[in-house]
């Protein structure tokens, strides 16, 4: 089956690497809280990931484009992941947690964006929707969140080291089975990369998507702690991620029915609105079971925003720079926002509580929505002018 269906190894890879991501996002904050770290220290540790990713992701993306291979770069990153994750669970000092955490995130942060890039290219090559590949990551995230919540509530948070290490080794082996995808025929150089930062329209897009994804990344860091403050436990943490990412998987699965590539910015506007509603509801929830219900919006919001942003990006960036552009997108829209969200979010959460934090997130998402409305109107106006110019010339 692995040889007959070239996309099956990639779908399986997506499942396992996203399962690791679910354990990192869902249970790392609780694990380090159990180690004695404060909310602010946990916030700084989580901010290390996006900060290191901001450096690591463009490096690995450029390397992938330069050598025209995604598969080999993934394997190298996964070898580093296996070593660093084992090392991370052996230490207690906050300073060493930051140092080893930096090594861990240097190898971990590029893996999912690289896999997404490979999936996007192979989906075009085999004429399938990207969502039909990406949904397997969502399934892995959701399912393992639920199973991990059950196991950790039974055996304790210290048990986390076993599943995350085993999954890291399995994912490393799966990388050897992936089909590769080359990135065009043009030679890549640093001058081409600089062009990405000279396009004012692209920079405006990155800024606006950051306002929206800032809210997503911040909630990812603190939703587990917020649930605990409301009276939840490890099992409910598993359920909250299972519900949220299951809805994400369903949206990806049905993407061929609802997603249209012609107007990706419209989806960004919709996502900004839905995120605003989600954070307002979250801010005023008083019962952990109600938070579980609201979490359905997690996957709906993310799937709409992610597919819309990726479609716009791949239309705006040349083929030979798509892995690099994808990494720049992730670095800006997820990396910088993760740094801001985890560090400042930790301070806000510790000193003012979850309600204040989520109201601030609602404001950011709403601002992003307004920005994308203006972006869409300007883009549409420019398109109409171009059409009139063509008609006049003919």
C-alpha positions in Angstrom: 0.0 0.0 0.0 2.9 2.3 0.8 4.3 1.9 -2.8 1.0 1.8 -4.7 -0.3 5.1 -3.2 2.5 7.7 -3.1 0.3 10.0 -0.9 -0.3 7.4 1.9 3.1 7.8 3.6 2.7 11.5 3.6 -0.8 11.2 5.2 0.6 8.9 7.8 3.5 11.2 8.4 1.1 14.1 8.9 -0.8 12.0 11.4 2.3 11.3 13.5 4.0 14.7 13.4 0.7 16.4 14.3 0.3 13.9 17.1 3.6 15.1 18.5 2.5 18.7 18.1 -0.7 17.9 20.1 1.4 16.7 23.0 3.7 19.7 22.8 0.9 22.3 22.6 -1.6 20.6 24.9 0.6 19.2 27.7 4.0 20.9 27.7 2.5 23.9 29.8 1.0 21.4 32.3 4.2 19.3 32.4 6.4 22.3 33.2 3.9 23.7 35.6 4.2 20.3 37.4 8.0 20.9 37.3 7.6 24.1 39.3 7.6 26.7 36.6 5.4 29.8 37.0 2.9 30.9 34.3 5.3 33.6 33.3 8.2 31.2 33.0 6.0 28.8 31.0 5.1 31.7 28.7 8.8 32.5 28.2 9.5 28.9 27.4 6.7 28.8 24.9 7.9 32.0 23.4 11.3 30.4 22.7 9.7 28.1 20.2 8.4 30.8 17.8 11.6 32.9 18.4 13.9 30.0 17.4 11.4 29.1 14.6 11.7 32.6 13.2 15.4 31.8 12.6 15.2 28.1 11.9 12.2 28.0 9.5 13.7 30.3 6.8 17.0 28.6 7.1 15.5 25.1 6.5 13.1 26.4 3.9 15.9 28.1 1.9 18.0 24.9 2.2 15.0 22.9 0.9 14.6 25.2 -2.1 18.4 25.4 -2.8 18.9 21.6 -2.8 15.4 21.0 -4.2 14.4 18.4 -1.7 11.9 18.4 1.2 12.2 14.8 2.2 15.9 14.9 3.1 15.5 18.1 5.1 12.6 16.6 7.0 14.7 13.6 7.9 17.6 15.7 9.2 15.1 17.8 11.3 13.5 14.6 12.7 16.9 13.2 13.8 17.5 16.4 15.7 14.0 16.2 17.2 14.5 12.7 18.6 17.8 13.6 20.3 16.6 16.9 21.7 13.2 15.7 23.0 15.0 12.9 25.0 17.4 15.5 26.4 14.6 18.0 27.3 12.9 15.5 29.6 16.1 15.0 31.6 16.4 18.5 33.0 14.8 20.6 35.7 16.6 24.0 35.8 14.6 26.8 34.1 17.8 28.1 32.4 18.5 24.6 30.9 14.9 24.2 29.9 15.3 27.4 27.8 18.6 26.2 26.3 17.5 22.7 25.5 14.1 24.0 24.5 15.8 26.2 21.9 17.6 23.1 20.4 14.3 21.2 20.4 12.4 24.0 18.6 15.2 24.5 16.1 14.5 21.1 14.7 10.8 20.8 15.5 9.4 24.1 14.3 10.2 23.6 10.5 8.8 20.1 10.3 5.1 20.8 9.9 5.5 23.8 7.6 7.9 21.7 5.4 5.3 18.8 5.4 2.6 21.3 4.5 4.7 22.6 1.6 5.3 19.0 0.4 1.6 18.2 0.7 0.6 21.3 -1.2 3.0 20.4 -4.1 2.1 16.7 -4.2 -1.7 17.6 -4.1 -1.2 19.6 -7.2 0.9 16.9 -8.8 -1.7 14.2 -8.1 -4.8 16.4 -8.6 -6.2 16.1 -5.1 -7.2 18.7 -2.7 -4.6 19.8 -0.1 -7.2 19.6 2.5 -7.6 15.8 1.9 -3.9 15.5 2.9 -3.8 18.1 5.7 -6.8 16.6 7.4 -4.7 13.6 8.5 -2.6 16.0 10.6 -5.8 17.3 12.3 -7.0 13.7 12.9 -3.6 12.8 14.5 -3.7 15.9 16.6 -7.3 15.3 17.8 -7.0 11.6 18.4 -3.7 11.7 20.3 -4.9 14.7 22.4 -7.8 12.6 23.6 -5.8 9.4 24.2 -3.0 11.4 25.9 -5.5 13.1 28.2 -6.8 9.7 29.3 -3.3 8.2 29.8 -1.9 11.3 31.6 -4.9 11.6 33.9 -4.3 7.9 34.9 -0.5 7.7 35.0 0.4 11.3 35.7 1.9 14.1 33.6 5.4 12.6 33.9 4.3 9.8 31.6 4.4 12.3 28.7 8.0 11.4 27.9 7.1 7.9 26.7 4.5 8.6 24.0 6.3 11.7 22.7 9.6 9.9 22.3 8.1 6.8 20.6 6.2 9.0 18.2 9.3 11.0 17.4 11.2 7.9 16.5 8.3 6.5 14.4 7.9 9.8 12.5 11.7 9.8 11.8 11.4 6.4 10.2 8.3 7.4 8.2 10.2 10.3 6.6 12.3 7.7 4.7 9.1 6.6 2.9 8.0 10.0 1.6 7.9 10.9 -2.0 9.9 14.1 -2.7 8.9 17.1 -4.7 11.3 19.4 -6.5 10.8 23.2 -6.4 11.0 24.3 -10.1 14.1 24.7 -12.3 15.3 28.2 -11.5 18.3 28.6 -9.3 17.5 30.1 -5.9 19.7 32.9 -4.4 19.4 35.3 -1.5 18.5 38.2 -3.7 15.3 36.4 -4.7 14.4 35.9 -1.0 14.8 39.7 -0.4 12.1 40.3 -3.0 9.5 38.8 -0.6 10.1 41.6 1.8 10.0 44.4 -0.8 6.5 43.7 -2.0 4.2 46.1 0.0 1.1 44.1 -0.8 2.7 40.9 0.5 3.9 42.7 3.6 0.4 44.1 4.3 -0.9 40.6 3.9 1.6 39.2 6.4 0.8 42.0 8.9 -3.0 41.4 8.8 -2.7 37.7 9.0 -0.5 38.2 12.0 -3.2 40.2 13.8 -5.5 37.2 13.4 -3.1 34.3 14.0 -1.6 36.1 17.1 -4.9 35.3 18.8 -4.8 31.7 17.7 -1.2 31.1 18.9 -1.8 32.9 22.2 -4.8 30.7 23.0 -2.9 27.6 22.0 -0.4 28.4 24.7 -2.9 29.2 27.5 -6.1 27.4 26.8 -5.0 24.4 28.9 -4.1 26.6 31.9 -7.3 28.5 31.5 -9.3 25.2 31.5 -7.5 24.3 34.8 -8.4 27.6 36.3 -12.1 26.9 35.5 -11.8 23.5 37.3 -10.7 21.2 34.5 -8.1 18.4 34.5 -5.8 16.5 32.2 -8.7 14.5 30.7 -10.7 17.6 29.8 -7.5 19.1 28.3 -7.5 16.0 26.0 -11.2 16.5 25.2 -10.8 20.3 24.5 -8.1 19.6 21.8 -10.0 16.6 20.5 -13.1 18.6 19.9 -11.3 21.6 18.4 -9.1 19.7 16.0 -11.8 17.2 15.0 -13.8 20.1 13.7 -10.6 21.2 11.9 -10.2 17.8 10.3 -13.8 17.8 9.1 -13.4 21.2 7.5 -10.2 20.1 5.7 -12.0 16.9 4.6 -14.9 18.9 3.1 -12.7 21.6 1.7 -13.4 20.6 -1.9 -17.1 21.4 -1.3 -16.8 24.8 0.5 -13.3 26.3 -0.4 -13.0 28.2 -3.7 -9.5 29.4 -4.7 -10.7 32.4 -6.6 -11.1 34.8 -3.6 -8.9 33.7 -0.7 -9.1 37.1 1.1 -12.8 36.6 1.6 -12.0 33.6 3.8 -9.6 35.8 5.8 -12.4 38.2 6.5 -14.7 35.4 7.6 -12.0 33.9 9.8 -11.4 37.3 11.5 -15.1 37.6 12.3 -15.4 34.0 13.7 -12.2 34.4 15.8 -13.6 37.6 17.3 -16.9 35.8 18.3 -14.9 32.8 19.7 -12.7 34.9 22.0 -15.6 36.9 23.3 -17.5 33.7 24.2 -14.3 32.2 25.7 -13.7 35.3 27.8 -17.0 35.1 29.7 -17.3 31.3 30.1 -17.5 30.1 33.7 -17.7 26.4 33.3 -15.1 24.0 31.7 -17.8 22.1 29.9 -19.0 25.3 28.2 -15.4 25.9 27.1 -15.5 22.5 25.4 -18.6 23.5 23.4 -17.0 26.8 22.2 -13.9 24.8 21.2 -15.8 23.6 18.1 -14.9 27.0 16.6 -11.2 26.3 17.0 -11.1 24.1 13.9 -13.6 26.1 11.9 -11.6 29.3 12.4 -8.2 27.8 11.7 -9.2 25.8 8.6 -10.8 28.8 7.0 -7.8 31.1 7.8 -5.1 28.6 7.0 -6.5 27.5 3.6 -7.3 31.1 2.6 -3.8 32.3 3.6 -2.0 29.4 1.9 -4.0 29.8 -1.3 -3.2 33.6 -1.5 0.5 32.9 -0.7 1.0 30.3 -3.4 -0.5 32.5 -6.0 1.7 35.5 -5.0 5.1 33.7 -4.7 7.1 32.1 -7.6 7.3 28.3 -7.6 11.0 28.1 -7.0 10.6 30.1 -3.8 7.5 28.5 -2.4 9.2 26.5 0.4 11.1 29.6 1.5 8.0 31.8 1.2 6.0 29.2 3.2 8.6 29.4 5.9 8.6 33.2 5.9 4.8 33.1 6.2 5.0 30.7 9.1 7.8 32.6 10.7 5.9 35.9 10.6 2.3 34.8 11.0 3.0 32.0 13.6 6.5 32.7 14.8 6.5 36.4 15.7 2.9 36.1 16.9 3.9 33.2 19.0 6.7 35.2 20.7 4.4 38.1 21.4 1.5 35.9 22.4 3.4 33.5 24.7 5.5 36.1 26.5 3.0 39.0 26.9 0.1 36.6 27.1 1.8 34.9 30.1 2.2 38.2 31.9 -1.5 39.2 31.2 -2.7 35.7 32.2 -0.8 35.7 35.4 -1.6 39.3 36.5 -5.1 39.9 35.0 -6.6 36.5 34.3 -8.0 34.7 31.3 -11.0 36.9 30.8 -8.8 40.0 30.1 -6.5 38.0 27.9 -9.3 36.7 25.7 -10.9 40.1 25.4 -7.6 41.5 24.1 -7.5 38.6 21.6 -11.0 39.5 20.4 -9.8 43.0 19.7 -6.9 41.9 17.7 -8.9 39.5 15.6 -11.5 42.2 14.9 -8.8 44.6 13.8 -7.4 42.0 11.4 -10.9 41.5 10.0 -11.3 45.2 9.3 -7.9 45.3 7.7 -8.7 42.5 5.4 -11.9 44.2 4.3 -9.9 47.2 3.3 -7.2 44.9 1.7 -9.9 43.2 -0.4 -11.5 46.5 -1.5 -8.1 47.9 -2.6 -7.2 44.7 -4.4 -10.6 44.6 -6.2 -10.2 48.3 -7.2 -6.7 47.6 -8.6 -8.1 44.6 -10.5 -10.9 46.7 -12.0 -8.4 49.4 -13.1 -6.3 46.7 -14.8 -9.3 45.3 -16.7 -10.2 48.8 -17.9 -6.7 49.4 -19.1 -6.7 46.1 -21.1 -10.1 47.0 -22.6 -8.9 50.5 -23.5 -5.7 49.0 -25.2 -7.8 46.6 -27.3 
